């Protein structure tokens, strides 16, 4: 079962991650970037493991980027220095993150789902760790309230305080909130503060999970059969 919390409480709000939830999978953009820049994939995987693995002490460059302690330009330089290319050339540090996320596109199916939830009286909020992503702020601010981005508040998932801040801004009990994220540690972090949580894989399975919790929500787009 992918959701947890107070199953009897109605879902009053859905809190969503941005990259990989409101967008198509980030891994597709990363794969395109690695190929285009000729970067040795293992060198990037090694850095992610060293900087992001569960149990890694706080204060890695990724953590500092997420909380706004490092600028995007400073992080670009640190990341480029650790990467290796297939042909041995140095990695150009200018715009590394921009190139990494260049192929990341909003997922229309997820934006449609949020619109349907709003029509059914379920509020939406954004809770995202920022990697210097270019957020479509006008669209997000109009659709989701509140919008909590790690670099703007100095906190990061899966730390409990950023979930608690989001709940305070929503003004609803944790058990009536469903959190959606494509990263398991963030899902577990949400559950630890009492939120229900669902590990997002794709728009169709997330819609089906929500339809079991939100009366009136169609389990498939346009009511089409599964």
C-alpha positions as CSV (number, residue, x, y, z in Angstrom):
1,X,0.0,0.0,0.0
2,X,1.5,3.3,-1.0
3,X,-0.5,5.6,1.2
4,X,-0.6,5.9,5.0
5,X,-2.0,8.1,7.7
6,X,-5.5,8.6,9.0
7,X,-7.4,6.7,6.4
8,X,-10.8,7.8,7.8
9,X,-10.0,11.5,7.4
10,X,-11.1,13.2,4.1
11,X,-8.3,14.4,1.9
12,X,-8.4,18.2,2.1
13,X,-5.2,19.0,0.3
14,X,-2.6,17.4,-2.0
15,X,1.0,18.5,-1.7
16,X,3.2,17.8,-4.7
17,X,6.9,17.7,-5.6
18,X,7.9,19.5,-8.8
19,X,10.6,17.6,-10.6
20,X,9.4,14.1,-11.5
21,X,5.9,14.7,-10.4
22,X,4.6,17.9,-12.1
23,X,7.1,17.2,-14.8
24,X,8.1,14.2,-16.8
25,X,10.7,12.0,-15.1
26,X,13.9,13.9,-14.4
27,X,16.0,10.8,-15.2
28,X,15.1,11.2,-18.9
29,X,16.5,14.8,-18.8
30,X,19.6,13.6,-17.0
31,X,20.2,10.8,-19.6
32,X,19.9,13.3,-22.4
33,X,22.4,15.6,-20.7
34,X,24.9,12.9,-20.0
35,X,24.8,11.9,-23.7
36,X,24.9,15.4,-25.1
37,X,27.8,16.5,-22.9
38,X,29.7,13.2,-23.3
39,X,29.8,12.7,-19.5
40,X,30.8,9.3,-18.1
41,X,27.5,8.1,-16.4
42,X,29.3,6.4,-13.6
43,X,31.0,9.6,-12.5
44,X,27.6,11.3,-12.1
45,X,26.2,8.2,-10.2
46,X,29.2,8.3,-7.9
47,X,28.6,11.9,-7.0
48,X,24.9,11.4,-6.4
49,X,25.7,8.5,-4.1
50,X,28.3,10.5,-2.2
51,X,26.1,13.6,-1.9
52,X,22.6,12.2,-1.7
53,X,22.5,8.7,-0.3
54,X,20.5,8.0,2.8
55,X,22.7,8.5,5.9
56,X,25.1,10.9,4.2
57,X,25.8,13.7,6.8
58,X,24.1,17.0,6.1
59,X,26.2,19.7,4.5
60,X,27.0,18.1,1.1
61,X,27.0,20.4,-1.9
62,X,23.5,19.2,-2.9
63,X,22.1,19.9,0.6
64,X,23.7,23.3,0.5
65,X,22.2,24.0,-2.9
66,X,18.8,22.9,-1.8
67,X,18.8,25.2,1.2
68,X,20.2,28.2,-0.7
69,X,23.6,28.2,0.9
70,X,25.3,27.7,-2.4
71,X,24.4,29.6,-5.6
72,X,23.6,27.7,-8.7
73,X,26.9,29.0,-10.2
74,X,28.9,27.8,-7.2
75,X,27.3,24.3,-7.4
76,X,27.9,24.1,-11.1
77,X,31.6,24.6,-10.5
78,X,31.7,22.0,-7.8
79,X,29.8,19.4,-9.8
80,X,31.8,20.0,-13.0
81,X,35.0,19.5,-11.1
82,X,33.9,16.0,-10.0
83,X,32.5,14.8,-13.3
84,X,34.5,12.9,-15.9
85,X,33.9,12.9,-19.7
86,X,34.2,9.9,-22.0
87,X,37.0,11.5,-24.0
88,X,38.8,13.0,-21.0
89,X,37.9,16.7,-21.7
90,X,37.1,18.9,-18.7
91,X,33.4,19.5,-18.1
92,X,32.3,23.1,-18.9
93,X,31.0,24.4,-15.5
94,X,28.9,27.2,-17.0
95,X,25.2,26.2,-16.9
96,X,25.7,22.6,-15.9
97,X,22.4,22.4,-14.0
98,X,20.6,24.2,-16.8
99,X,21.8,21.6,-19.2
100,X,20.9,18.8,-16.8
101,X,17.3,20.0,-16.6
102,X,17.0,21.2,-20.2
103,X,14.8,18.2,-21.3
104,X,12.5,18.3,-18.3
105,X,9.0,19.3,-19.3
106,X,5.8,19.8,-17.4
107,X,3.5,16.8,-17.5
108,X,0.1,18.0,-18.8
109,X,-1.7,15.0,-17.2
110,X,-0.5,16.0,-13.7
111,X,-1.5,19.6,-14.2
112,X,-5.0,18.4,-15.4
113,X,-5.2,16.3,-12.3
114,X,-4.5,19.2,-10.0
115,X,-7.2,21.2,-11.8
116,X,-9.7,18.5,-11.3
117,X,-8.9,18.2,-7.7
118,X,-9.4,21.9,-7.2
119,X,-12.8,21.6,-8.8
120,X,-13.7,18.9,-6.3
121,X,-12.6,21.2,-3.4
122,X,-9.2,19.6,-2.7
123,X,-6.5,22.2,-2.3
124,X,-3.1,21.9,-3.9
125,X,0.4,22.9,-2.6
126,X,3.9,22.6,-3.9
127,X,6.8,21.3,-1.7
128,X,10.0,21.0,-3.7
129,X,13.7,20.8,-3.2
130,X,15.3,23.3,-5.5
131,X,18.2,22.4,-7.7
132,X,18.1,25.7,-9.4
133,X,15.2,24.5,-11.5
134,X,13.4,27.1,-13.6
135,X,9.9,26.8,-12.1
136,X,7.0,28.2,-14.1
137,X,6.2,30.4,-11.2
138,X,3.2,32.3,-12.6
139,X,1.5,29.0,-13.5
140,X,2.4,27.3,-10.2
141,X,1.5,30.3,-8.0
142,X,-1.9,30.5,-9.8
143,X,-2.6,26.8,-9.4
144,X,-1.0,25.9,-6.0
145,X,-1.1,27.6,-2.6
146,X,1.2,27.5,-0.7
147,X,4.3,27.2,-2.8
148,X,7.3,26.0,-0.6
149,X,10.6,25.7,-2.3
150,X,13.6,24.6,-0.2
151,X,16.0,27.3,-1.3
152,X,13.5,30.0,-0.4
153,X,12.9,28.8,3.1
154,X,16.3,27.4,4.0
155,X,14.9,23.9,4.7
156,X,14.9,20.7,2.7
157,X,13.1,17.4,2.3
158,X,13.2,15.0,4.0
159,X,13.8,17.1,7.1
160,X,10.6,17.3,9.2
161,X,10.6,21.2,9.5
162,X,9.9,21.8,5.9
163,X,6.8,19.5,6.0
164,X,5.7,21.2,9.1
165,X,6.1,24.6,7.6
166,X,4.0,23.5,4.6
167,X,1.2,22.1,6.9
168,X,1.2,25.3,8.9
169,X,0.8,27.4,5.7
170,X,-2.0,25.1,4.5
171,X,-3.7,25.3,7.9
172,X,-5.0,21.7,7.8
173,X,-4.2,18.6,9.9
174,X,-1.4,16.3,8.6
175,X,-3.7,13.3,8.4
176,X,-6.0,15.1,5.8
177,X,-3.0,15.8,3.5
178,X,-1.7,13.5,0.8
179,X,1.9,14.1,-0.2
180,X,3.2,13.0,-3.7
181,X,6.9,12.6,-4.5
182,X,9.0,10.5,-6.8
183,X,11.7,10.0,-4.2
184,X,11.1,7.4,-1.5
185,X,13.1,9.2,1.3
186,X,10.8,12.2,0.9
187,X,7.7,10.0,1.0
188,X,9.0,8.5,4.2
189,X,9.7,11.9,5.6
190,X,6.1,13.0,5.0
191,X,4.8,9.9,6.7
192,X,7.0,10.6,9.7
193,X,5.1,13.9,10.4
194,X,1.7,12.2,10.0
195,X,0.9,13.0,6.3
196,X,-0.4,10.4,4.0
197,X,2.0,9.8,1.1
198,X,2.2,8.2,-2.3
199,X,5.3,7.4,-4.2
200,X,4.7,8.9,-7.7
201,X,5.6,6.7,-10.6
202,X,3.4,8.1,-13.4
203,X,0.3,10.2,-13.7
204,X,-2.1,7.3,-14.4
205,X,-1.2,5.3,-11.2
206,X,-1.2,8.5,-9.1
207,X,-4.7,9.4,-10.4
208,X,-5.9,5.9,-9.6
209,X,-4.5,6.2,-6.0
210,X,-6.2,9.6,-5.6
211,X,-9.5,8.4,-7.0
212,X,-9.7,5.9,-4.1
213,X,-9.4,8.7,-1.6
214,X,-11.2,11.6,-3.3
215,X,-15.0,11.2,-4.0
216,X,-15.9,12.2,-7.5
217,X,-12.4,12.0,-9.0
218,X,-12.3,9.8,-12.1
219,X,-9.8,6.9,-11.8
220,X,-8.7,7.5,-15.5
221,X,-8.6,10.6,-17.6
222,X,-12.0,11.4,-19.1
223,X,-13.4,8.4,-17.4
224,X,-11.8,6.0,-19.9
225,X,-11.6,2.4,-18.8
226,X,-8.3,1.1,-17.4
